[in-house]
Amino acid sequence: MMGILGTIIIGFLAGAIAKWVTPGRGPGGFFVTVCLGILGAFVGTFLGQGLGWYGPGQTAGLFGAIVGAVLVLVVFRAVAKKA
């Protein structure tokens, strides 16, 4: 349970950093960015576990969460641009 809460907290920070790192102005405000950051933290966790960077039960650190959040933000912007 603490792993999920930790991932959400790190995802919150990762979302803010990902928005700052990625150039341009994407759709969505603060709430959307935070949600994408949290989703990115989970994506970073699953990718990291799949690549062997994290063991079973380990969550992504801040760097992994930022990478996941940037990926999610880029995909979100591409999908939102087409819509």
Backbone hydrogen bonds, N-H to C=O, Kabsch-Sander energy under -0.5 kcal/mol:
donor,donor_aa,acceptor,acceptor_aa,energy
5,L,1,M,-1.9
6,G,2,M,-2.7
7,T,3,G,-2.1
8,I,4,I,-2.1
9,I,5,L,-2.3
10,I,6,G,-2.7
11,G,7,T,-2.5
12,F,8,I,-2.0
13,L,9,I,-1.7
14,A,10,I,-2.9
15,G,11,G,-2.6
16,A,12,F,-1.5
17,I,13,L,-2.3
18,A,14,A,-3.1
19,K,15,G,-2.1
20,W,16,A,-1.5
21,V,17,I,-2.4
22,T,18,A,-2.5
26,G,24,G,-0.7
33,T,29,G,-2.2
34,V,30,F,-2.5
35,C,31,F,-2.4
36,L,32,V,-2.6
37,G,33,T,-2.2
38,I,34,V,-2.4
39,L,35,C,-2.4
40,G,36,L,-2.6
41,A,37,G,-2.0
42,F,38,I,-1.7
43,V,39,L,-2.5
44,G,40,G,-3.1
45,T,41,A,-1.9
46,F,42,F,-2.5
47,L,43,V,-2.9
48,G,44,G,-2.5
49,Q,45,T,-2.4
50,G,46,F,-2.2
51,L,47,L,-2.2
52,G,48,G,-0.5
52,G,49,Q,-0.6
53,W,48,G,-2.4
54,Y,48,G,-1.3
58,Q,55,G,-2.0
65,A,61,G,-2.4
66,I,62,L,-2.4
67,V,63,F,-2.4
68,G,64,G,-2.3
69,A,65,A,-2.6
70,V,66,I,-2.7
71,L,67,V,-2.2
72,V,68,G,-2.4
73,L,69,A,-2.7
74,V,70,V,-2.5
75,V,71,L,-2.2
76,F,72,V,-2.7
77,R,73,L,-2.5
78,A,74,V,-2.1
79,V,75,V,-2.5
80,A,76,F,-2.8
81,K,77,R,-2.0
82,K,78,A,-1.3
83,A,79,V,-1.2
